[in-house]
Each structure stands twice: as C-alpha cells, then as structure tokens.
C-alpha cells in the first residue's frame, strides 16, 4: 500500500463526521481509506486521453409528456363563479400591506 493514513487524520475525519470511533473501528476505517486511495491511484493509471467526458453512462431522454393546454377556452366560464374579477383573473383581498 502506497497510501498511508495517520491516526490524527482518522481522528480528525471522525470529528468532522461527528462519529465516536473505538480503536478497532479507527484501525478498520484507516485500512478502508487506504484501500480506497490505492484504488483511486490504480484508476489514475488508465489512459483516458481519447475518452469523451460523460455525465451519464446511458443516454438521458425526457420521459415526460408535452405540456399542452387543454382547457384554455374555459376561462370566462371559470370566472363566472368568482366573487370579484380584475383583468381576466380572480381578484382577492391584499394579504400584505
């Protein structure tokens, strides 16, 4: 393992994560983080010069339906029930002075 994590770093990460770790848990976390860093180093060895960056592995398509107005002509009929109308809309009392 090329990456070594100090005990101080593990304690600091535990404080940041608001975790109370026992000595055994600290050693396990230290080992896990070292393995993760080694794996990242291994990935960094790959040649990605000709690989185009992706935001998703699979193509992203819009799965929603078109937003179409279906009751646009009913405005006048709907406003018939309003106690007060102003400029083609419901008129309501002021809520903020």
DSSP file (Angstrom, degrees, kcal/mol; ACC not computed):
  #  RESIDUE AA STRUCTURE BP1 BP2  ACC     N-H-->O    O-->H-N    N-H-->O    O-->H-N    TCO  KAPPA ALPHA  PHI   PSI    X-CA   Y-CA   Z-CA
    1    1 A X              0   0    0      0, 0.0    34,-0.1     0, 0.0    33,-0.0   0.000 360.0 360.0 360.0 123.9    0.0    0.0    0.0
    2    2 A X        +     0   0    0     32,-0.1     2,-0.6     1,-0.1    32,-0.0   0.778 360.0  74.6 -85.0 -28.5    1.5    3.3   -1.1
    3    3 A X        -     0   0    0     31,-0.2     2,-0.5    30,-0.0    35,-0.1  -0.766  61.8-173.8 -93.3 122.1   -1.1    5.5    0.7
    4    4 A X        -     0   0    0     -2,-0.6     2,-0.5    29,-0.0    27,-0.1  -0.958   8.8-156.0-116.2 132.1   -0.7    5.7    4.5
    5    5 A X        -     0   0    0     -2,-0.5     2,-0.1    25,-0.1    29,-0.1  -0.893  16.5-132.3-107.0 133.3   -3.2    7.5    6.7
    6    6 A X     >  -     0   0    0     -2,-0.5     4,-1.8     1,-0.1     5,-0.1  -0.410  18.4-118.2 -82.5 161.1   -2.2    8.8   10.0
    7    7 A X  H  > S+     0   0    0      1,-0.2     4,-2.3     2,-0.2     5,-0.2   0.848 116.0  57.4 -64.2 -33.7   -4.1    8.3   13.3
    8    8 A X  H  > S+     0   0    0      2,-0.2     4,-2.5     1,-0.2    -1,-0.2   0.890 104.5  51.2 -64.5 -39.0   -4.5   12.0   13.5
    9    9 A X  H  > S+     0   0    0      2,-0.2     4,-2.7     1,-0.2    -1,-0.2   0.919 110.2  48.5 -64.7 -42.9   -6.2   12.1   10.1
   10   10 A X  H  X S+     0   0    0     -4,-1.8     4,-2.3     2,-0.2    -2,-0.2   0.912 112.4  48.8 -63.3 -42.2   -8.6    9.3   11.2
   11   11 A X  H  X S+     0   0    0     -4,-2.3     4,-2.1     2,-0.2    -2,-0.2   0.912 112.1  49.2 -62.9 -41.8   -9.4   11.2   14.4
   12   12 A X  H  X S+     0   0    0     -4,-2.5     4,-2.6     2,-0.2    -2,-0.2   0.912 110.8  48.8 -65.2 -43.3  -10.0   14.4   12.5
   13   13 A X  H  X S+     0   0    0     -4,-2.7     4,-2.3     1,-0.2    -1,-0.2   0.893 109.9  53.3 -63.0 -39.1  -12.3   12.7   10.0
   14   14 A X  H  <>S+     0   0    0     -4,-2.3     5,-3.2     2,-0.2     4,-0.3   0.891 109.5  48.2 -61.8 -39.9  -14.2   11.2   12.9
   15   15 A X  H ><5S+     0   0    0     -4,-2.1     3,-1.0     3,-0.2    -2,-0.2   0.929 111.7  49.2 -65.9 -45.1  -14.6   14.6   14.5
   16   16 A X  H 3<5S+     0   0    0     -4,-2.6    -2,-0.2     1,-0.3    -1,-0.2   0.879 114.8  44.5 -62.1 -37.6  -15.8   16.1   11.2
   17   17 A X  T 3<5S-     0   0    0     -4,-2.3    -1,-0.3    -5,-0.2    -2,-0.2   0.457 111.2-123.8 -84.7  -1.1  -18.3   13.2   10.7
   18   18 A X  T < 5 +     0   0    0     -3,-1.0     2,-0.4    -4,-0.3    -3,-0.2   0.920  61.1 147.0  56.7  46.8  -19.4   13.5   14.4
   19   19 A X      < -     0   0    0     -5,-3.2     2,-0.7    -6,-0.1    -1,-0.2  -0.906  46.3-147.2-113.8 141.0  -18.5    9.9   15.0
   20   20 A X        -     0   0    0     -2,-0.4     2,-0.4    -3,-0.1    -5,-0.0  -0.917  28.1-171.5-104.1 107.2  -17.2    8.3   18.2
   21   21 A X        -     0   0    0     -2,-0.7     2,-0.1   -10,-0.1    -7,-0.0  -0.807  17.4-135.2-105.7 138.8  -14.9    5.5   17.0
   22   22 A X     >  -     0   0    0     -2,-0.4     4,-2.5     1,-0.1     5,-0.2  -0.330  36.9-100.2 -76.5 170.5  -13.3    2.9   19.1
   23   23 A X  H  > S+     0   0    0      1,-0.2     4,-2.1     2,-0.2     5,-0.2   0.882 125.8  50.7 -61.2 -38.4   -9.7    2.0   18.5
   24   24 A X  H  > S+     0   0    0      2,-0.2     4,-2.2     1,-0.2    -1,-0.2   0.922 111.0  48.1 -65.2 -43.4  -10.7   -1.1   16.5
   25   25 A X  H  > S+     0   0    0      1,-0.2     4,-2.7     2,-0.2    -2,-0.2   0.870 109.6  53.4 -65.2 -36.9  -13.1    1.0   14.4
   26   26 A X  H  X S+     0   0    0     -4,-2.5     4,-2.5     2,-0.2    -1,-0.2   0.914 109.5  47.9 -63.7 -42.3  -10.4    3.6   13.8
   27   27 A X  H  X S+     0   0    0     -4,-2.1     4,-2.3     2,-0.2    -2,-0.2   0.898 112.9  48.4 -65.4 -40.1   -8.0    0.9   12.5
   28   28 A X  H  X S+     0   0    0     -4,-2.2     4,-2.6     2,-0.2    -2,-0.2   0.922 112.7  47.8 -65.5 -43.9  -10.7   -0.5   10.2
   29   29 A X  H  X S+     0   0    0     -4,-2.7     4,-2.7     2,-0.2     5,-0.2   0.902 110.8  52.3 -63.1 -41.0  -11.5    2.9    8.9
   30   30 A X  H  X S+     0   0    0     -4,-2.5     4,-2.2     1,-0.2    -2,-0.2   0.929 111.5  46.2 -59.9 -46.5   -7.8    3.6    8.3
   31   31 A X  H  X S+     0   0    0     -4,-2.3     4,-2.1     2,-0.2    -2,-0.2   0.908 112.8  50.0 -62.9 -43.8   -7.4    0.4    6.4
   32   32 A X  H  X S+     0   0    0     -4,-2.6     4,-2.2     2,-0.2    -2,-0.2   0.913 111.3  47.9 -63.2 -44.1  -10.6    1.1    4.3
   33   33 A X  H  X S+     0   0    0     -4,-2.7     4,-2.5     1,-0.2    -1,-0.2   0.896 110.2  52.2 -65.8 -39.8   -9.5    4.6    3.4
   34   34 A X  H  X S+     0   0    0     -4,-2.2     4,-2.2    -5,-0.2   -31,-0.2   0.905 109.9  49.5 -61.8 -40.8   -6.0    3.4    2.4
   35   35 A X  H  X S+     0   0    0     -4,-2.1     4,-2.1     2,-0.2    -2,-0.2   0.901 110.6  50.3 -64.3 -40.7   -7.6    0.7    0.1
   36   36 A X  H  X S+     0   0    0     -4,-2.2     4,-2.3     2,-0.2    -2,-0.2   0.926 111.0  48.1 -63.4 -44.6   -9.8    3.4   -1.4
   37   37 A X  H  X S+     0   0    0     -4,-2.5     4,-2.2     1,-0.2    -1,-0.2   0.878 110.4  51.9 -65.2 -37.2   -6.9    5.7   -2.1
   38   38 A X  H  X S+     0   0    0     -4,-2.2     4,-2.1     2,-0.2    -1,-0.2   0.899 109.6  49.9 -64.0 -39.9   -4.9    2.8   -3.6
   39   39 A X  H  X S+     0   0    0     -4,-2.1     4,-2.3     2,-0.2    -2,-0.2   0.902 108.8  51.7 -65.8 -40.3   -7.8    2.0   -5.9
   40   40 A X  H  X S+     0   0    0     -4,-2.3     4,-2.0     1,-0.2    -1,-0.2   0.908 108.8  51.3 -62.1 -41.5   -8.0    5.7   -7.0
   41   41 A X  H  X S+     0   0    0     -4,-2.2     4,-0.7     1,-0.2    -1,-0.2   0.900 108.6  51.8 -60.5 -40.4   -4.3    5.6   -7.8
   42   42 A X  H >< S+     0   0    0     -4,-2.1     3,-0.9     1,-0.2     4,-0.3   0.908 109.5  49.2 -62.7 -42.3   -4.9    2.4   -9.9
   43   43 A X  H >< S+     0   0    0     -4,-2.3     3,-1.5     1,-0.2    -1,-0.2   0.850 103.5  60.9 -65.5 -34.0   -7.7    4.2  -11.8
   44   44 A X  H 3< S+     0   0    0     -4,-2.0    -1,-0.2     1,-0.3    -2,-0.2   0.687  93.0  66.8 -67.7 -17.1   -5.4    7.2  -12.4
   45   45 A X  T << S+     0   0    0     -3,-0.9    -1,-0.3    -4,-0.7    -2,-0.2   0.684  80.0 102.9 -75.2 -17.6   -3.0    4.9  -14.3
   46   46 A X  S <  S-     0   0    0     -3,-1.5     2,-0.8    -4,-0.3    -3,-0.0  -0.375  78.3-122.0 -68.8 143.2   -5.6    4.4  -17.0
   47   47 A X        +     0   0    0      1,-0.1     3,-0.2    -2,-0.1    -1,-0.1  -0.781  41.2 161.7 -86.4 109.8   -5.1    6.3  -20.3
   48   48 A X    >   +     0   0    0     -2,-0.8     3,-1.3    -4,-0.1    -1,-0.1   0.077  34.9 115.7-115.1  21.2   -8.3    8.4  -20.7
   49   49 A X  T 3  S+     0   0    0      1,-0.3    -1,-0.1     3,-0.0    -2,-0.0   0.868  83.7  38.1 -61.5 -37.9   -6.9   10.9  -23.3
   50   50 A X  T 3  S+     0   0    0     -3,-0.2     2,-0.5     2,-0.1    -1,-0.3   0.242  92.8 106.3 -99.0  13.5   -9.3    9.7  -26.1
   51   51 A X    <   -     0   0    0     -3,-1.3     2,-0.3     3,-0.0    -3,-0.0  -0.825  67.6-133.7 -98.0 125.3  -12.3    9.2  -23.8
   52   52 A X        -     0   0    0     -2,-0.5    -2,-0.1     1,-0.1    -3,-0.0  -0.579  29.6-107.4 -76.6 135.2  -15.1   11.8  -24.1
   53   53 A X        -     0   0    0     -2,-0.3     2,-0.3     1,-0.0    -1,-0.1  -0.308  37.9-160.8 -62.9 144.8  -16.4   13.0  -20.7
   54   54 A X        -     0   0    0      1,-0.1     3,-0.1    -3,-0.0    -1,-0.0  -0.924  28.3-165.8-125.3 149.6  -19.9   11.8  -19.8
   55   55 A X  S    S+     0   0    0      1,-0.4     2,-0.3    -2,-0.3    -1,-0.1   0.644  89.0  19.1 -99.6 -23.7  -22.5   13.0  -17.3
   56   56 A X        -     0   0    0      1,-0.1    -1,-0.4     4,-0.0     4,-0.1  -0.991  65.0-139.3-142.6 147.8  -24.4    9.7  -17.6
   57   57 A X  S    S+     0   0    0     -2,-0.3     2,-0.3    -3,-0.1    -1,-0.1   0.891  94.0  47.3 -72.0 -39.8  -23.4    6.3  -18.8
   58   58 A X  S    S-     0   0    0      1,-0.1     2,-0.1     0, 0.0     0, 0.0  -0.711 103.9 -91.9-100.6 152.9  -26.8    5.8  -20.6
   59   59 A X        -     0   0    0     -2,-0.3     2,-0.6     1,-0.1    -1,-0.1  -0.388  39.5-134.0 -62.8 139.2  -28.4    8.4  -22.9
   60   60 A X        +     0   0    0     -4,-0.1     2,-0.4    -2,-0.1    -1,-0.1  -0.859  27.6 179.7-100.3 122.9  -30.8   10.7  -21.0
   61   61 A X        -     0   0    0     -2,-0.6     2,-0.5     0, 0.0     0, 0.0  -0.925  35.7-106.5-121.9 147.6  -34.2   11.2  -22.6
   62   62 A X        -     0   0    0     -2,-0.4    -2,-0.0     1,-0.1     0, 0.0  -0.604  31.2-175.7 -71.7 121.8  -37.1   13.3  -21.4
   63   63 A X        +     0   0    0     -2,-0.5     2,-0.2     2,-0.1    -1,-0.1   0.371  50.6 100.9-100.5   3.3  -39.7   10.9  -20.3
   64   64 A X  S    S-     0   0    0      1,-0.1     3,-0.1     3,-0.0     2,-0.1  -0.558  74.5-113.2 -89.2 154.7  -42.4   13.5  -19.5
   65   65 A X        -     0   0    0     -2,-0.2    -1,-0.1     1,-0.1     2,-0.1  -0.328  43.5 -83.3 -77.3 165.0  -45.3   14.3  -21.8
   66   66 A X        -     0   0    0      1,-0.1     2,-1.2    -2,-0.1    -1,-0.1  -0.417  40.6-119.7 -65.4 144.5  -45.6   17.6  -23.6
   67   67 A X        +     0   0    0     -2,-0.1     2,-0.4    -3,-0.1    -1,-0.1  -0.742  46.3 171.4 -90.4  94.4  -47.2   20.4  -21.5
   68   68 A X        -     0   0    0     -2,-1.2     2,-0.5     2,-0.0    -3,-0.0  -0.868  35.1-124.7-110.2 137.7  -50.2   21.2  -23.6
   69   69 A X        +     0   0    0     -2,-0.4     3,-0.1     1,-0.1    -2,-0.0  -0.680  32.6 170.3 -78.3 125.5  -53.1   23.5  -22.5
   70   70 A X  S    S+     0   0    0     -2,-0.5    -1,-0.1     1,-0.1     3,-0.1   0.558  72.9  39.8-113.3 -13.2  -56.3   21.5  -22.8
   71   71 A X    >   +     0   0    0      1,-0.1     3,-1.2     2,-0.1    -1,-0.1  -0.102  69.7 128.2-128.1  37.9  -58.8   23.8  -21.2
   72   72 A X  G >  S+     0   0    0      1,-0.3     3,-0.7     2,-0.1    -1,-0.1   0.761  70.2  56.5 -66.7 -27.2  -57.7   27.3  -22.4
   73   73 A X  G 3  S+     0   0    0      1,-0.2     3,-0.3    -3,-0.1     4,-0.3   0.476  89.9  75.4 -85.2  -1.4  -61.2   28.3  -23.7
   74   74 A X  G <>  +     0   0    0     -3,-1.2     4,-2.5     1,-0.2     5,-0.2   0.366  61.7 102.7 -92.7   5.3  -62.9   27.8  -20.3
   75   75 A X  H <> S+     0   0    0     -3,-0.7     4,-2.5     1,-0.2    -1,-0.2   0.923  81.6  47.2 -56.6 -49.8  -61.5   31.0  -18.6
   76   76 A X  H  > S+     0   0    0     -3,-0.3     4,-0.8     1,-0.2    -1,-0.2   0.901 113.0  49.5 -60.9 -41.3  -64.7   33.0  -19.0
   77   77 A X  H  4 S+     0   0    0     -4,-0.3     3,-0.5     1,-0.2     4,-0.4   0.889 111.6  48.8 -65.8 -38.8  -66.8   30.1  -17.6
   78   78 A X  H >< S+     0   0    0     -4,-2.5     3,-1.2     1,-0.2     4,-0.2   0.883 107.4  54.8 -67.5 -38.6  -64.5   29.6  -14.6
   79   79 A X  H >< S+     0   0    0     -4,-2.5     3,-1.1     1,-0.3    -1,-0.2   0.656  88.9  78.1 -72.3 -13.8  -64.5   33.4  -13.8
   80   80 A X  T 3< S+     0   0    0     -4,-0.8    -1,-0.3    -3,-0.5    -2,-0.2   0.812  94.0  50.6 -61.5 -28.7  -68.3   33.3  -13.6
   81   81 A X  T <  S+     0   0    0     -3,-1.2    -1,-0.2    -4,-0.4     2,-0.2   0.555  87.9 106.5 -85.6  -8.4  -68.0   31.7  -10.2
   82   82 A X    <   -     0   0    0     -3,-1.1     3,-0.1    -4,-0.2    -3,-0.0  -0.492  65.6-144.5 -76.2 138.3  -65.6   34.4   -8.9
   83   83 A X  S    S+     0   0    0      1,-0.2     2,-0.3    -2,-0.2    -1,-0.1   0.835  89.4  15.5 -68.3 -30.7  -66.9   36.9   -6.4
   84   84 A X        -     0   0    0      7,-0.2     7,-2.6     2,-0.0     2,-0.4  -0.997  68.4-164.7-145.9 140.7  -64.6   39.6   -8.0
   85   85 A X  E     -A   90   0A   0     -2,-0.3     2,-0.4     5,-0.2     5,-0.2  -0.972   5.5-178.6-126.4 138.2  -62.7   39.7  -11.3
   86   86 A X  E >  S-A   89   0A   0      3,-2.6     3,-1.2    -2,-0.4    -2,-0.0  -0.960  71.7 -20.1-139.2 120.8  -59.9   42.0  -12.3
   87   87 A X  T 3  S-     0   0    0     -2,-0.4     3,-0.1     1,-0.3    -1,-0.1   0.858 127.0 -49.2  52.3  43.5  -58.2   42.0  -15.7
   88   88 A X  T 3  S+     0   0    0      1,-0.3     2,-0.3    -9,-0.0    -1,-0.3   0.637 121.8  92.6  77.9  15.1  -59.3   38.4  -16.5
   89   89 A X  E <  S-A   86   0A   0     -3,-1.2    -3,-2.6   -10,-0.0    -1,-0.3  -0.888  86.2 -84.4-133.5 164.2  -58.2   37.0  -13.2
   90   90 A X  E     -A   85   0A   0     -2,-0.3     2,-0.5    -5,-0.2    -5,-0.2  -0.495  41.4-141.5 -64.6 135.0  -59.6   36.3   -9.7
   91   91 A X        +     0   0    0     -7,-2.6     2,-0.3    -2,-0.2    -7,-0.2  -0.907  25.6 178.2-102.5 125.6  -59.4   39.4   -7.5
   92   92 A X        -     0   0    0     -2,-0.5     3,-0.1    -9,-0.1    -7,-0.0  -0.846  34.3 -90.3-123.9 159.4  -58.6   38.6   -3.9
   93   93 A X        -     0   0    0     -2,-0.3     2,-0.1     1,-0.1    -1,-0.1  -0.312  52.0 -93.6 -66.9 153.6  -58.0   40.8   -0.9
   94   94 A X        -     0   0    0      1,-0.1    -1,-0.1     3,-0.0     3,-0.1  -0.423  34.4-172.8 -64.2 137.8  -54.5   42.1   -0.2
   95   95 A X  S    S+     0   0    0      1,-0.2     2,-0.4    -2,-0.1    -1,-0.1   0.612  70.9  46.1-106.2 -18.2  -52.6   39.9    2.2
   96   96 A X              0   0    0      1,-0.1    -1,-0.2     0, 0.0     0, 0.0  -0.991 360.0 360.0-127.7 131.5  -49.5   42.1    2.7
   97   97 A X              0   0    0     -2,-0.4    -1,-0.1    -3,-0.1    -3,-0.0   0.427 360.0 360.0 -90.2 360.0  -49.6   45.8    3.4
